[in-house]
Amino acid sequence: MKKNYIGIREARINLSSLIRDVRGGMEIIITDRGTPVARLVPAEGTELSLEERIKNFESCGLIESFPCCDDDLPTPIELPRGLLRRCFEEEKSDE
């Protein structure tokens, strides 16, 4: 969930748009002179589907849609089970 920090005065002025952003899955941290004092988060039981969240982010101007056809994507490569975990562990042990 993306977080956004906003001052009390600005939050009061822009409450409607903040509510729209929260509906889209954003978490708003309200600050008083730079100190976080409150969180504005979606209410429980109001989970949106991924498609609904994406549409909300697009309508807020947070993301842009990209015209893409799934038919243009290559077939995913099937990796042996556990390969990524082994690679990660090897990389971590090299540090």
C-alpha positions, 0 to 999 in steps of 0.5 A: 500500500503506497503511503502519502504524507500530508499536513493537517491544513492541506488534508482539511482542504482536500479531504474529498480527493484524499478519500478517493485516493484511500478508496484506491488503496493509498494510505494517507499519513496526516502530519502536524508540523511534520510529525505523523499524528493520524492515518487514513486507511481503507475501512475493513471489509471494503477491499477492492479488486485489483482491477478496481484499484488500478482504475482508481489509480488511473483516475487519480493520475497516479499511474497511466494505462499502457495499451498492451495485448496479452497475446504479445507476451512471450510464454513464461519460462518454467524454472526448476522448483527451488531454483530462485531460493537457491540463487537468493541464498547463494547471493546472500552468502556471498555478501 
